[in-house]
Amino acid sequence: MLPQGPRWHELTAPGPGYVAACDARDIGVAAVRLGAGRSRKEDDVDPAVGITVLAKRGDAVERGTPLARVAYRDQERLEAALPLLERAWRLADEAPDPAPLVLGRVG
């Protein structure tokens, strides 16, 4: 339904391990740098660019396993987003403990 980005970049795991963390804020800011969101209300949003997360917390990965697929139009915007994406995933030698289903109660 949405337009597809004309170019694709695959972010891959630098080595083997388990996804210990995936920083949503870094991924979100990287998406804004690609043009998928706004820094200011005057900015245009490009619905053809964005980030598809392929590896989540707890997943086992090998070197070269895709972590995310990035749709982009502009090489400079991709280069501005990549440092954030490269630090968004943290790998560990052992699988992380499962995240709690309930973080807390209100009231």
Backbone as XML, in Angstrom:
<?xml version="1.0"?>
<chain id="A" units="angstrom">
  <residue number="1" name="MET">
    <atom name="N" x="0.810" y="-1.183" z="0.000"/>
    <atom name="CA" x="0.000" y="0.000" z="0.000"/>
    <atom name="C" x="0.867" y="1.265" z="0.000"/>
  </residue>
  <residue number="2" name="LEU">
    <atom name="N" x="1.952" y="1.265" z="0.777"/>
    <atom name="CA" x="2.848" y="2.426" z="0.814"/>
    <atom name="C" x="3.903" y="2.289" z="-0.274"/>
  </residue>
  <residue number="3" name="PRO">
    <atom name="N" x="4.432" y="3.402" z="-0.755"/>
    <atom name="CA" x="5.514" y="3.322" z="-1.736"/>
    <atom name="C" x="6.738" y="2.649" z="-1.131"/>
  </residue>
  <residue number="4" name="GLN">
    <atom name="N" x="7.506" y="1.994" z="-1.968"/>
    <atom name="CA" x="8.725" y="1.308" z="-1.533"/>
    <atom name="C" x="9.940" y="2.184" z="-1.798"/>
  </residue>
  <residue number="5" name="GLY">
    <atom name="N" x="10.869" y="2.164" z="-0.852"/>
    <atom name="CA" x="12.113" y="2.909" z="-1.030"/>
    <atom name="C" x="12.867" y="2.400" z="-2.242"/>
  </residue>
  <residue number="6" name="PRO">
    <atom name="N" x="13.519" y="3.278" z="-2.980"/>
    <atom name="CA" x="14.232" y="2.857" z="-4.185"/>
    <atom name="C" x="15.536" y="2.113" z="-3.893"/>
  </residue>
  <residue number="7" name="ARG">
    <atom name="N" x="16.068" y="2.280" z="-2.679"/>
    <atom name="CA" x="17.333" y="1.623" z="-2.316"/>
    <atom name="C" x="17.160" y="0.912" z="-0.986"/>
  </residue>
  <residue number="8" name="TRP">
    <atom name="N" x="17.945" y="-0.141" z="-0.814"/>
    <atom name="CA" x="17.884" y="-0.923" z="0.426"/>
    <atom name="C" x="19.282" y="-1.151" z="0.961"/>
  </residue>
  <residue number="9" name="HIS">
    <atom name="N" x="19.390" y="-1.125" z="2.275"/>
    <atom name="CA" x="20.648" y="-1.448" z="2.952"/>
    <atom name="C" x="20.316" y="-2.460" z="4.047"/>
  </residue>
  <residue number="10" name="GLU">
    <atom name="N" x="21.106" y="-3.508" z="4.139"/>
    <atom name="CA" x="20.888" y="-4.507" z="5.181"/>
    <atom name="C" x="21.950" y="-4.330" z="6.266"/>
  </residue>
  <residue number="11" name="LEU">
    <atom name="N" x="21.493" y="-4.075" z="7.476"/>
    <atom name="CA" x="22.393" y="-3.983" z="8.625"/>
    <atom name="C" x="22.565" y="-5.396" z="9.164"/>
  </residue>
  <residue number="12" name="THR">
    <atom name="N" x="23.815" y="-5.851" z="9.313"/>
    <atom name="CA" x="24.061" y="-7.232" z="9.728"/>
    <atom name="C" x="24.842" y="-7.294" z="11.042"/>
  </residue>
  <residue number="13" name="ALA">
    <atom name="N" x="24.744" y="-8.435" z="11.689"/>
    <atom name="CA" x="25.450" y="-8.652" z="12.954"/>
    <atom name="C" x="26.953" y="-8.692" z="12.692"/>
  </residue>
  <residue number="14" name="PRO">
    <atom name="N" x="27.738" y="-8.005" z="13.537"/>
    <atom name="CA" x="29.185" y="-7.990" z="13.350"/>
    <atom name="C" x="29.856" y="-9.290" z="13.773"/>
  </residue>
  <residue number="15" name="GLY">
    <atom name="N" x="29.149" y="-10.118" z="14.518"/>
    <atom name="CA" x="29.702" y="-11.382" z="14.982"/>
    <atom name="C" x="28.602" y="-12.237" z="15.576"/>
  </residue>
  <residue number="16" name="PRO">
    <atom name="N" x="28.964" y="-13.413" z="16.090"/>
    <atom name="CA" x="27.953" y="-14.301" z="16.663"/>
    <atom name="C" x="27.557" y="-13.866" z="18.076"/>
  </residue>
  <residue number="17" name="GLY">
    <atom name="N" x="26.383" y="-14.290" z="18.493"/>
    <atom name="CA" x="25.923" y="-14.024" z="19.853"/>
    <atom name="C" x="24.411" y="-14.004" z="19.927"/>
  </residue>
  <residue number="18" name="TYR">
    <atom name="N" x="23.930" y="-13.370" z="20.970"/>
    <atom name="CA" x="22.495" y="-13.205" z="21.189"/>
    <atom name="C" x="22.192" y="-11.718" z="21.270"/>
  </residue>
  <residue number="19" name="VAL">
    <atom name="N" x="21.049" y="-11.330" z="20.749"/>
    <atom name="CA" x="20.640" y="-9.931" z="20.862"/>
    <atom name="C" x="20.274" y="-9.687" z="22.316"/>
  </residue>
  <residue number="20" name="ALA">
    <atom name="N" x="21.101" y="-8.906" z="22.996"/>
    <atom name="CA" x="20.870" y="-8.599" z="24.410"/>
    <atom name="C" x="20.008" y="-7.360" z="24.570"/>
  </residue>
  <residue number="21" name="ALA">
    <atom name="N" x="20.077" y="-6.441" z="23.600"/>
    <atom name="CA" x="19.288" y="-5.217" z="23.657"/>
    <atom name="C" x="19.136" y="-4.656" z="22.257"/>
  </residue>
  <residue number="22" name="CYS">
    <atom name="N" x="18.045" y="-3.944" z="22.077"/>
    <atom name="CA" x="17.759" y="-3.264" z="20.825"/>
    <atom name="C" x="17.148" y="-1.919" z="21.214"/>
  </residue>
  <residue number="23" name="ASP">
    <atom name="N" x="17.888" y="-0.841" z="21.024"/>
    <atom name="CA" x="17.490" y="0.478" z="21.503"/>
    <atom name="C" x="16.488" y="1.131" z="20.557"/>
  </residue>
  <residue number="24" name="ALA">
    <atom name="N" x="15.225" y="1.182" z="20.988"/>
    <atom name="CA" x="14.156" y="1.741" z="20.164"/>
    <atom name="C" x="14.376" y="3.225" z="19.875"/>
  </residue>
  <residue number="25" name="ARG">
    <atom name="N" x="14.947" y="3.948" z="20.825"/>
    <atom name="CA" x="15.170" y="5.386" z="20.605"/>
    <atom name="C" x="16.163" y="5.613" z="19.469"/>
  </residue>
  <residue number="26" name="ASP">
    <atom name="N" x="17.278" y="4.884" z="19.482"/>
    <atom name="CA" x="18.259" y="5.026" z="18.404"/>
    <atom name="C" x="17.636" y="4.674" z="17.052"/>
  </residue>
  <residue number="27" name="ILE">
    <atom name="N" x="16.831" y="3.641" z="17.015"/>
    <atom name="CA" x="16.182" y="3.235" z="15.765"/>
    <atom name="C" x="15.204" y="4.318" z="15.311"/>
  </residue>
  <residue number="28" name="GLY">
    <atom name="N" x="14.456" y="4.887" z="16.240"/>
    <atom name="CA" x="13.521" y="5.955" z="15.905"/>
    <atom name="C" x="14.207" y="7.194" z="15.386"/>
  </residue>
  <residue number="29" name="VAL">
    <atom name="N" x="15.285" y="7.598" z="16.027"/>
    <atom name="CA" x="16.029" y="8.778" z="15.571"/>
    <atom name="C" x="16.651" y="8.497" z="14.196"/>
  </residue>
  <residue number="30" name="ALA">
    <atom name="N" x="17.135" y="7.278" z="13.994"/>
    <atom name="CA" x="17.682" y="6.912" z="12.684"/>
    <atom name="C" x="16.598" y="7.005" z="11.612"/>
  </residue>
  <residue number="31" name="ALA">
    <atom name="N" x="15.384" y="6.590" z="11.925"/>
    <atom name="CA" x="14.274" y="6.686" z="10.971"/>
    <atom name="C" x="13.991" y="8.148" z="10.612"/>
  </residue>
  <residue number="32" name="VAL">
    <atom name="N" x="14.038" y="9.025" z="11.607"/>
    <atom name="CA" x="13.844" y="10.456" z="11.338"/>
    <atom name="C" x="14.952" y="10.962" z="10.420"/>
  </residue>
  <residue number="33" name="ARG">
    <atom name="N" x="16.175" y="10.553" z="10.655"/>
    <atom name="CA" x="17.295" y="10.987" z="9.804"/>
    <atom name="C" x="17.123" y="10.509" z="8.359"/>
  </residue>
  <residue number="34" name="LEU">
    <atom name="N" x="16.465" y="9.360" z="8.182"/>
    <atom name="CA" x="16.198" y="8.861" z="6.830"/>
    <atom name="C" x="15.105" y="9.662" z="6.133"/>
  </residue>
  <residue number="35" name="GLY">
    <atom name="N" x="14.251" y="10.315" z="6.932"/>
    <atom name="CA" x="13.131" y="11.070" z="6.380"/>
    <atom name="C" x="11.786" y="10.446" z="6.690"/>
  </residue>
  <residue number="36" name="ALA">
    <atom name="N" x="11.753" y="9.397" z="7.521"/>
    <atom name="CA" x="10.509" y="8.713" z="7.858"/>
    <atom name="C" x="9.727" y="9.427" z="8.955"/>
  </residue>
  <residue number="37" name="GLY">
    <atom name="N" x="10.310" y="10.442" z="9.542"/>
    <atom name="CA" x="9.655" y="11.216" z="10.590"/>
    <atom name="C" x="10.130" y="12.652" z="10.525"/>
  </residue>
  <residue number="38" name="ARG">
    <atom name="N" x="9.617" y="13.452" z="11.425"/>
    <atom name="CA" x="9.922" y="14.881" z="11.418"/>
    <atom name="C" x="10.769" y="15.298" z="12.609"/>
  </residue>
  <residue number="39" name="SER">
    <atom name="N" x="11.723" y="16.166" z="12.369"/>
    <atom name="CA" x="12.442" y="16.853" z="13.447"/>
    <atom name="C" x="11.724" y="18.150" z="13.787"/>
  </residue>
  <residue number="40" name="ARG">
    <atom name="N" x="11.108" y="18.762" z="12.772"/>
    <atom name="CA" x="10.327" y="19.996" z="12.931"/>
    <atom name="C" x="8.997" y="19.806" z="12.209"/>
  </residue>
  <residue number="41" name="LYS">
    <atom name="N" x="7.990" y="20.531" z="12.616"/>
    <atom name="CA" x="6.670" y="20.349" z="12.009"/>
    <atom name="C" x="6.655" y="20.692" z="10.520"/>
  </residue>
  <residue number="42" name="GLU">
    <atom name="N" x="7.609" y="21.504" z="10.070"/>
    <atom name="CA" x="7.666" y="21.881" z="8.660"/>
    <atom name="C" x="8.269" y="20.776" z="7.786"/>
  </residue>
  <residue number="43" name="ASP">
    <atom name="N" x="8.959" y="19.822" z="8.393"/>
    <atom name="CA" x="9.623" y="18.768" z="7.626"/>
    <atom name="C" x="8.608" y="17.871" z="6.928"/>
  </residue>
  <residue number="44" name="ASP">
    <atom name="N" x="8.971" y="17.417" z="5.742"/>
    <atom name="CA" x="8.153" y="16.446" z="5.024"/>
    <atom name="C" x="8.463" y="15.047" z="5.535"/>
  </residue>
  <residue number="45" name="VAL">
    <atom name="N" x="7.493" y="14.162" z="5.449"/>
    <atom name="CA" x="7.675" y="12.750" z="5.791"/>
    <atom name="C" x="7.662" y="11.955" z="4.493"/>
  </residue>
  <residue number="46" name="ASP">
    <atom name="N" x="8.655" y="11.105" z="4.312"/>
    <atom name="CA" x="8.740" y="10.263" z="3.123"/>
    <atom name="C" x="8.228" y="8.869" z="3.495"/>
  </residue>
  <residue number="47" name="PRO">
    <atom name="N" x="7.040" y="8.475" z="3.034"/>
    <atom name="CA" x="6.485" y="7.177" z="3.415"/>
    <atom name="C" x="7.200" y="5.986" z="2.779"/>
  </residue>
  <residue number="48" name="ALA">
    <atom name="N" x="8.127" y="6.239" z="1.865"/>
    <atom name="CA" x="8.840" y="5.148" z="1.198"/>
    <atom name="C" x="10.098" y="4.727" z="1.935"/>
  </residue>
  <residue number="49" name="VAL">
    <atom name="N" x="10.534" y="5.495" z="2.927"/>
    <atom name="CA" x="11.750" y="5.136" z="3.652"/>
    <atom name="C" x="11.385" y="4.632" z="5.048"/>
  </residue>
  <residue number="50" name="GLY">
    <atom name="N" x="12.290" y="3.844" z="5.629"/>
    <atom name="CA" x="12.041" y="3.357" z="6.975"/>
    <atom name="C" x="12.949" y="2.193" z="7.319"/>
  </residue>
  <residue number="51" name="ILE">
    <atom name="N" x="12.677" y="1.609" z="8.491"/>
    <atom name="CA" x="13.524" y="0.542" z="9.026"/>
    <atom name="C" x="12.633" y="-0.624" z="9.432"/>
  </residue>
  <residue number="52" name="THR">
    <atom name="N" x="12.968" y="-1.803" z="8.953"/>
    <atom name="CA" x="12.293" y="-3.023" z="9.364"/>
    <atom name="C" x="13.236" y="-3.770" z="10.293"/>
  </residue>
  <residue number="53" name="VAL">
    <atom name="N" x="12.833" y="-3.956" z="11.546"/>
    <atom name="CA" x="13.648" y="-4.666" z="12.528"/>
    <atom name="C" x="13.485" y="-6.162" z="12.287"/>
  </residue>
  <residue number="54" name="LEU">
    <atom name="N" x="14.595" y="-6.865" z="12.089"/>
    <atom name="CA" x="14.567" y="-8.294" z="11.782"/>
    <atom name="C" x="15.056" y="-9.162" z="12.940"/>
  </residue>
  <residue number="55" name="ALA">
    <atom name="N" x="15.823" y="-8.588" z="13.866"/>
    <atom name="CA" x="16.344" y="-9.354" z="15.005"/>
    <atom name="C" x="15.952" y="-8.639" z="16.283"/>
  </residue>
  <residue number="56" name="LYS">
    <atom name="N" x="15.316" y="-9.380" z="17.196"/>
    <atom name="CA" x="14.862" y="-8.787" z="18.450"/>
    <atom name="C" x="15.600" y="-9.414" z="19.628"/>
  </residue>
  <residue number="57" name="ARG">
    <atom name="N" x="15.390" y="-8.829" z="20.784"/>
    <atom name="CA" x="16.045" y="-9.287" z="22.015"/>
    <atom name="C" x="15.823" y="-10.788" z="22.203"/>
  </residue>
  <residue number="58" name="GLY">
    <atom name="N" x="16.930" y="-11.498" z="22.465"/>
    <atom name="CA" x="16.880" y="-12.934" z="22.689"/>
    <atom name="C" x="17.202" y="-13.770" z="21.465"/>
  </residue>
  <residue number="59" name="ASP">
    <atom name="N" x="17.173" y="-13.176" z="20.277"/>
    <atom name="CA" x="17.463" y="-13.931" z="19.058"/>
    <atom name="C" x="18.942" y="-14.283" z="18.984"/>
  </residue>
  <residue number="60" name="ALA">
    <atom name="N" x="19.215" y="-15.510" z="18.557"/>
    <atom name="CA" x="20.593" y="-15.938" z="18.300"/>
    <atom name="C" x="20.969" y="-15.474" z="16.894"/>
  </residue>
  <residue number="61" name="VAL">
    <atom name="N" x="22.170" y="-14.912" z="16.756"/>
    <atom name="CA" x="22.641" y="-14.424" z="15.463"/>
    <atom name="C" x="24.062" y="-14.916" z="15.217"/>
  </residue>
  <residue number="62" name="GLU">
    <atom name="N" x="24.402" y="-14.986" z="13.957"/>
    <atom name="CA" x="25.768" y="-15.278" z="13.519"/>
    <atom name="C" x="26.289" y="-14.045" z="12.804"/>
  </residue>
  <residue number="63" name="ARG">
    <atom name="N" x="27.577" y="-14.002" z="12.580"/>
    <atom name="CA" x="28.140" y="-12.887" z="11.790"/>
    <atom name="C" x="27.420" y="-12.851" z="10.452"/>
  </residue>
  <residue number="64" name="GLY">
    <atom name="N" x="26.914" y="-11.672" z="10.091"/>
    <atom name="CA" x="26.222" y="-11.515" z="8.816"/>
    <atom name="C" x="24.716" y="-11.705" z="8.874"/>
  </residue>
  <residue number="65" name="THR">
    <atom name="N" x="24.191" y="-12.134" z="10.026"/>
    <atom name="CA" x="22.735" y="-12.274" z="10.163"/>
    <atom name="C" x="22.098" y="-10.887" z="10.049"/>
  </residue>
  <residue number="66" name="PRO">
    <atom name="N" x="21.057" y="-10.746" z="9.240"/>
    <atom name="CA" x="20.400" y="-9.441" z="9.131"/>
    <atom name="C" x="19.756" y="-9.014" z="10.453"/>
  </residue>
  <residue number="67" name="LEU">
    <atom name="N" x="20.059" y="-7.799" z="10.888"/>
    <atom name="CA" x="19.438" y="-7.216" z="12.077"/>
    <atom name="C" x="18.296" y="-6.296" z="11.679"/>
  </residue>
  <residue number="68" name="ALA">
    <atom name="N" x="18.460" y="-5.589" z="10.563"/>
    <atom name="CA" x="17.441" y="-4.660" z="10.088"/>
    <atom name="C" x="17.607" y="-4.453" z="8.591"/>
  </residue>
  <residue number="69" name="ARG">
    <atom name="N" x="16.497" y="-4.090" z="7.977"/>
    <atom name="CA" x="16.509" y="-3.737" z="6.556"/>
    <atom name="C" x="16.082" y="-2.285" z="6.462"/>
  </residue>
  <residue number="70" name="VAL">
    <atom name="N" x="16.906" y="-1.470" z="5.809"/>
    <atom name="CA" x="16.691" y="-0.028" z="5.757"/>
    <atom name="C" x="16.335" y="0.381" z="4.325"/>
  </residue>
  <residue number="71" name="ALA">
    <atom name="N" x="15.164" y="1.001" z="4.168"/>
    <atom name="CA" x="14.763" y="1.561" z="2.881"/>
    <atom name="C" x="15.148" y="3.040" z="2.895"/>
  </residue>
  <residue number="72" name="TYR">
    <atom name="N" x="15.823" y="3.503" z="1.855"/>
    <atom name="CA" x="16.274" y="4.893" z="1.821"/>
    <atom name="C" x="16.282" y="5.417" z="0.393"/>
  </residue>
  <residue number="73" name="ARG">
    <atom name="N" x="16.310" y="6.725" z="0.281"/>
    <atom name="CA" x="16.417" y="7.379" z="-1.024"/>
    <atom name="C" x="17.784" y="8.039" z="-1.202"/>
  </residue>
  <residue number="74" name="ASP">
    <atom name="N" x="18.274" y="8.661" z="-0.139"/>
    <atom name="CA" x="19.437" y="9.533" z="-0.205"/>
    <atom name="C" x="20.602" y="8.914" z="0.559"/>
  </residue>
  <residue number="75" name="GLN">
    <atom name="N" x="21.742" y="8.782" z="-0.096"/>
    <atom name="CA" x="22.924" y="8.169" z="0.524"/>
    <atom name="C" x="23.397" y="8.956" z="1.746"/>
  </residue>
  <residue number="76" name="GLU">
    <atom name="N" x="23.338" y="10.285" z="1.689"/>
    <atom name="CA" x="23.770" y="11.102" z="2.831"/>
    <atom name="C" x="22.883" y="10.862" z="4.046"/>
  </residue>
  <residue number="77" name="ARG">
    <atom name="N" x="21.575" y="10.713" z="3.828"/>
    <atom name="CA" x="20.667" y="10.434" z="4.935"/>
    <atom name="C" x="20.950" y="9.051" z="5.528"/>
  </residue>
  <residue number="78" name="LEU">
    <atom name="N" x="21.236" y="8.082" z="4.663"/>
    <atom name="CA" x="21.585" y="6.745" z="5.158"/>
    <atom name="C" x="22.841" y="6.822" z="6.016"/>
  </residue>
  <residue number="79" name="GLU">
    <atom name="N" x="23.850" y="7.542" z="5.550"/>
    <atom name="CA" x="25.102" y="7.659" z="6.298"/>
    <atom name="C" x="24.896" y="8.359" z="7.637"/>
  </residue>
  <residue number="80" name="ALA">
    <atom name="N" x="23.922" y="9.257" z="7.725"/>
    <atom name="CA" x="23.609" y="9.913" z="9.002"/>
    <atom name="C" x="22.879" y="8.963" z="9.950"/>
  </residue>
  <residue number="81" name="ALA">
    <atom name="N" x="22.136" y="8.018" z="9.404"/>
    <atom name="CA" x="21.364" y="7.077" z="10.221"/>
    <atom name="C" x="22.184" y="5.867" z="10.667"/>
  </residue>
  <residue number="82" name="LEU">
    <atom name="N" x="23.131" y="5.436" z="9.870"/>
    <atom name="CA" x="23.855" y="4.185" z="10.160"/>
    <atom name="C" x="24.564" y="4.144" z="11.510"/>
  </residue>
  <residue number="83" name="PRO">
    <atom name="N" x="25.247" y="5.195" z="11.956"/>
    <atom name="CA" x="25.899" y="5.095" z="13.269"/>
    <atom name="C" x="24.910" y="4.784" z="14.398"/>
  </residue>
  <residue number="84" name="LEU">
    <atom name="N" x="23.724" y="5.363" z="14.334"/>
    <atom name="CA" x="22.703" y="5.074" z="15.345"/>
    <atom name="C" x="22.244" y="3.628" z="15.253"/>
  </residue>
  <residue number="85" name="LEU">
    <atom name="N" x="22.048" y="3.143" z="14.040"/>
    <atom name="CA" x="21.601" y="1.764" z="13.877"/>
    <atom name="C" x="22.681" y="0.770" z="14.309"/>
  </residue>
  <residue number="86" name="GLU">
    <atom name="N" x="23.918" y="1.087" z="14.016"/>
    <atom name="CA" x="25.005" y="0.178" z="14.379"/>
    <atom name="C" x="25.162" y="0.045" z="15.889"/>
  </residue>
  <residue number="87" name="ARG">
    <atom name="N" x="24.812" y="1.088" z="16.635"/>
    <atom name="CA" x="24.924" y="0.991" z="18.095"/>
    <atom name="C" x="23.613" y="0.554" z="18.757"/>
  </residue>
  <residue number="88" name="ALA">
    <atom name="N" x="22.534" y="0.493" z="17.983"/>
    <atom name="CA" x="21.226" y="0.152" z="18.558"/>
    <atom name="C" x="21.172" y="-1.290" z="19.054"/>
  </residue>
  <residue number="89" name="TRP">
    <atom name="N" x="21.838" y="-2.196" z="18.360"/>
    <atom name="CA" x="21.821" y="-3.603" z="18.758"/>
    <atom name="C" x="23.055" y="-3.905" z="19.592"/>
  </residue>
  <residue number="90" name="ARG">
    <atom name="N" x="22.844" y="-4.523" z="20.739"/>
    <atom name="CA" x="23.950" y="-4.963" z="21.594"/>
    <atom name="C" x="23.900" y="-6.481" z="21.655"/>
  </residue>
  <residue number="91" name="LEU">
    <atom name="N" x="25.024" y="-7.121" z="21.316"/>
    <atom name="CA" x="25.110" y="-8.579" z="21.328"/>
    <atom name="C" x="25.835" y="-9.054" z="22.578"/>
  </residue>
  <residue number="92" name="ALA">
    <atom name="N" x="25.473" y="-10.257" z="23.043"/>
    <atom name="CA" x="26.102" y="-10.870" z="24.212"/>
    <atom name="C" x="26.412" y="-12.328" z="23.896"/>
  </residue>
  <residue number="93" name="ASP">
    <atom name="N" x="27.308" y="-12.893" z="24.694"/>
    <atom name="CA" x="27.690" y="-14.292" z="24.494"/>
    <atom name="C" x="26.605" y="-15.266" z="24.939"/>
  </residue>
  <residue number="94" name="GLU">
    <atom name="N" x="25.775" y="-14.843" z="25.880"/>
    <atom name="CA" x="24.700" y="-15.700" z="26.391"/>
    <atom name="C" x="23.355" y="-15.039" z="26.166"/>
  </residue>
  <residue number="95" name="ALA">
    <atom name="N" x="22.333" y="-15.879" z="26.050"/>
    <atom name="CA" x="20.980" y="-15.356" z="25.846"/>
    <atom name="C" x="20.544" y="-14.563" z="27.074"/>
  </residue>
  <residue number="96" name="PRO">
    <atom name="N" x="19.894" y="-13.417" z="26.877"/>
    <atom name="CA" x="19.424" y="-12.636" z="28.024"/>
    <atom name="C" x="18.247" y="-13.327" z="28.701"/>
  </residue>
  <residue number="97" name="ASP">
    <atom name="N" x="18.034" y="-13.013" z="29.971"/>
    <atom name="CA" x="16.855" y="-13.508" z="30.658"/>
    <atom name="C" x="15.619" y="-12.937" z="29.973"/>
  </residue>
  <residue number="98" name="PRO">
    <atom name="N" x="14.529" y="-13.688" z="29.974"/>
    <atom name="CA" x="13.304" y="-13.157" z="29.364"/>
    <atom name="C" x="12.859" y="-11.881" z="30.067"/>
  </residue>
  <residue number="99" name="ALA">
    <atom name="N" x="12.344" y="-10.950" z="29.301"/>
    <atom name="CA" x="11.812" y="-9.708" z="29.871"/>
    <atom name="C" x="10.506" y="-10.013" z="30.593"/>
  </residue>
  <residue number="100" name="PRO">
    <atom name="N" x="10.249" y="-9.332" z="31.706"/>
    <atom name="CA" x="8.991" y="-9.573" z="32.414"/>
    <atom name="C" x="7.797" y="-9.144" z="31.557"/>
  </residue>
  <residue number="101" name="LEU">
    <atom name="N" x="6.704" y="-9.882" z="31.661"/>
    <atom name="CA" x="5.508" y="-9.528" z="30.911"/>
    <atom name="C" x="4.793" y="-8.317" z="31.519"/>
  </residue>
  <residue number="102" name="VAL">
    <atom name="N" x="4.892" y="-8.163" z="32.838"/>
    <atom name="CA" x="4.276" y="-7.032" z="33.515"/>
    <atom name="C" x="5.399" y="-6.222" z="34.153"/>
  </residue>
  <residue number="103" name="LEU">
    <atom name="N" x="5.505" y="-4.962" z="33.767"/>
    <atom name="CA" x="6.560" y="-4.104" z="34.299"/>
    <atom name="C" x="6.158" y="-3.464" z="35.624"/>
  </residue>
  <residue number="104" name="GLY">
    <atom name="N" x="4.884" y="-3.257" z="35.829"/>
    <atom name="CA" x="4.412" y="-2.630" z="37.059"/>
    <atom name="C" x="2.917" y="-2.444" z="37.009"/>
  </residue>
  <residue number="105" name="ARG">
    <atom name="N" x="2.375" y="-1.970" z="38.112"/>
    <atom name="CA" x="0.941" y="-1.737" z="38.200"/>
    <atom name="C" x="0.688" y="-0.267" z="38.490"/>
  </residue>
  <residue number="106" name="VAL">
    <atom name="N" x="-0.399" y="0.237" z="37.970"/>
    <atom name="CA" x="-0.790" y="1.608" z="38.199"/>
    <atom name="C" x="-2.000" y="1.599" z="39.131"/>
  </residue>
  <residue number="107" name="GLY">
    <atom name="N" x="-1.925" y="2.460" z="40.143"/>
    <atom name="CA" x="-3.087" y="2.607" z="41.034"/>
    <atom name="C" x="-3.094" y="1.780" z="42.220"/>
  </residue>
</chain>
